[in-house]
Amino acid sequence: MVKSFDRSKAQAPLIAQETVQQTQVHPIEPTFYYFAYGSCMCPVDLKRTLGELTHPFVLGPATLKGYRLGFYRRSLHRNCGVLDVVKDPTASVEGVLYQLPWRLSDRLDEREEVPSGGYRHETVEIHFQNQPYANVRTYVVVDKLDEEMAPNDWYFNVVLRGAVTCGLPEQYCWQLFNHMHQLQQRHWQTQTLRSA
């Protein structure tokens, strides 16, 4: 005697197997905290060099106390001044806290030109949601310029886009805008005087 095919019994093992697969615990990937204060605040631009979406790794706006922002590096790649942080006990820097997978560490170092001596790691304490976070990685310029150098329009825009997108305080975004704009104005005035 041939038994008839019972569809409900055939589906049961498949459904049970899918449920087990969905509830399996996958090992958590090792991560590190990263405080971005320049173009890396923009997850879209960070994706460009890291090669994958970075929005899921954004924790949110954070503050680095005891440092100030400045354009103390000339980027050969961008042909303009780029951001740096300098110790200053009276100041603070707003930025974005990421929790990145360790597998992206080398690519982030390449972006920040660590292998060629552009930036170096600095371990800092930042404040995120009114809580201190120790052992956070950020980057500081190795050979700082004596004076700040103006950013170009592209860098200006990507820094502001990151600051606004990731929810930095509006007042800080305006300070950042004004600082970059003043540097550009000074640069253009200097160029005009030289060409006259």
C-alpha positions in Angstrom: 0.0 0.0 0.0 1.3 3.4 -1.0 1.0 6.1 1.6 -0.2 9.5 0.6 2.2 12.4 0.9 1.4 14.5 3.9 2.6 18.0 3.2 2.4 19.2 6.8 4.8 16.5 8.0 7.3 17.3 5.2 7.3 21.0 6.1 7.8 20.4 9.9 11.5 19.4 9.8 12.3 22.3 7.4 10.5 24.8 9.6 12.2 23.5 12.8 15.6 23.6 11.1 15.1 27.3 10.0 14.1 28.2 13.6 17.2 26.6 15.0 19.4 28.4 12.5 17.8 31.7 13.3 18.3 31.3 17.0 21.9 30.0 16.9 24.3 32.3 18.7 27.1 33.6 16.4 30.4 34.6 17.9 30.6 38.3 18.5 33.2 40.0 16.3 36.0 41.8 18.1 35.6 45.6 18.0 37.3 48.9 19.0 36.0 52.3 19.7 37.0 55.1 17.3 36.4 58.8 17.7 36.2 60.7 14.4 36.3 64.5 14.2 37.0 65.2 10.5 35.9 63.6 7.2 35.5 60.2 8.9 32.5 61.6 10.8 30.6 61.1 7.5 29.7 57.4 7.3 29.2 57.7 3.5 32.8 58.9 3.0 34.1 56.4 5.5 32.4 53.6 3.5 34.3 54.8 0.4 37.6 53.7 1.9 36.6 50.9 4.3 34.7 49.2 1.6 31.5 48.5 3.5 28.5 50.2 5.1 29.6 52.1 8.3 26.2 53.5 9.4 25.6 50.4 11.6 28.8 51.1 13.5 27.9 54.7 14.4 27.1 55.0 18.2 26.5 58.8 18.0 27.9 62.2 18.9 30.6 62.3 21.5 33.0 64.9 23.1 36.8 64.8 23.5 37.8 67.1 26.3 41.2 68.7 26.6 41.8 69.1 22.9 41.0 71.6 20.2 40.5 71.3 16.5 42.8 72.7 13.8 43.9 72.2 10.2 47.5 71.4 10.9 48.2 69.0 8.0 48.4 69.4 4.3 46.9 66.4 2.6 48.7 65.6 -0.7 45.8 63.4 -1.7 43.2 66.2 -1.3 45.6 69.1 -1.8 44.3 71.1 1.1 44.4 71.4 4.9 42.8 68.6 6.9 41.8 68.3 10.5 43.9 67.4 13.5 43.4 67.6 17.2 45.9 69.4 19.5 46.0 69.1 23.3 44.4 72.2 25.0 43.1 71.9 28.5 40.6 74.7 28.0 38.9 73.2 24.9 36.9 70.3 23.6 36.2 68.7 20.3 32.9 67.3 19.1 32.9 64.2 16.9 31.4 60.8 16.2 31.9 57.6 18.2 32.1 54.5 16.2 32.4 50.9 17.3 34.2 49.3 14.4 35.2 45.7 13.8 38.9 45.0 14.2 39.0 43.7 10.7 38.6 47.3 9.5 41.6 48.6 11.6 44.2 48.3 8.9 42.1 50.0 6.3 41.3 52.8 8.7 45.1 53.2 9.3 45.7 53.3 5.6 43.0 56.0 5.2 44.7 58.1 7.9 48.1 57.5 6.3 49.6 55.9 9.4 52.0 53.7 7.4 53.5 56.8 5.7 53.7 58.9 8.8 50.6 61.1 8.2 48.7 60.4 11.4 49.3 58.2 14.4 47.0 56.5 16.9 46.2 58.4 20.1 44.3 56.7 22.9 41.8 59.1 24.5 38.9 59.2 26.8 35.7 60.6 25.3 32.2 61.3 26.7 29.3 59.7 25.1 25.7 60.0 26.5 27.2 61.5 29.7 29.4 58.5 30.2 33.2 58.4 29.9 34.7 55.9 27.5 38.4 55.1 28.0 40.8 53.6 25.5 39.2 55.1 22.5 41.3 55.4 19.3 41.6 58.7 17.5 44.3 60.0 15.1 46.6 63.0 15.5 48.9 64.5 12.9 52.6 63.5 13.2 54.3 66.5 11.6 52.0 69.5 12.3 52.1 72.7 10.3 53.0 75.9 12.1 49.8 77.6 10.9 46.5 76.2 9.9 45.9 75.5 6.2 42.4 76.0 4.6 40.4 73.0 3.5 39.1 72.8 0.0 35.4 72.9 -0.8 35.1 69.1 -1.0 36.7 68.5 2.4 34.7 71.4 3.9 31.4 69.8 2.7 32.2 66.2 3.7 33.2 67.3 7.3 30.0 69.4 7.7 27.8 66.6 6.1 29.2 64.1 8.7 28.7 66.5 11.6 25.1 67.2 10.7 24.3 63.6 9.6 25.5 62.2 12.9 23.7 64.8 15.1 26.5 66.9 16.5 25.2 70.0 18.4 24.0 72.7 16.0 26.1 75.4 17.7 29.2 73.3 17.2 28.3 72.7 13.5 28.1 76.5 13.1 31.5 77.0 14.8 33.0 74.4 12.5 31.4 76.1 9.5 32.7 79.5 10.5 36.2 78.3 11.3 36.5 76.6 7.9 35.0 79.5 6.1 37.4 82.0 7.8 40.4 79.8 6.8 39.2 79.8 3.2 38.6 83.5 3.2 42.1 84.2 4.5 43.6 81.8 1.9 41.7 83.5 -0.9 42.8 87.0 0.3 46.4 85.8 0.4 46.1 84.4 -3.1 44.6 87.6 -4.4 47.4 89.8 -2.9 50.0 87.5 -4.4 48.5 87.7 -7.8 48.1 91.5 -7.7 
